[in-house]
Amino acid sequence: MMDNHYAPPKANVVDAPVGSEPAPALWNPNAAASWSLLFSTIFGSYLHWKNEERIGDARRTAAARNWFFASVAVVGLSVAFAIMGPRTGEATGRGLNLVYLLAWYFAAAKPQAKYVQEHYGSGYPRRGWFAPILAAIGLVIVISVGAGVLFGLSRL
């Protein structure tokens, strides 16, 4: 019998806990959380949401989706604060982002990393980082230009 070369990758789960389910291809939850330091929680929460969809738990998927939308709202608020006042607004926005990042990490990101480790071990198939990082760089550019335009318009 031949292997299907077009099938999704399968994990070699030798070190996975006994009786664990087959591992889906996932982005490393710890790496996604770490990339959030550079690209904001929008990036990490989106990847965690997509991981939860692949894992297949509807409750956890809904919670991850809510964290993603909350991340978008927090970044939007931060931009609004920066437009309101360059000094106090930027500081308020940065503080808000930091508090939210810590809340998201301890309430959602860390539990997903623990879940993946407990259910799949460290041998689950990994999804590639090229496309998400390229998309994040593009979004950072779009958001930065948009914020600059809004800031410029607010000064008219």
Beta strands, then each sheet from edge to edge (+ up, - down):
end
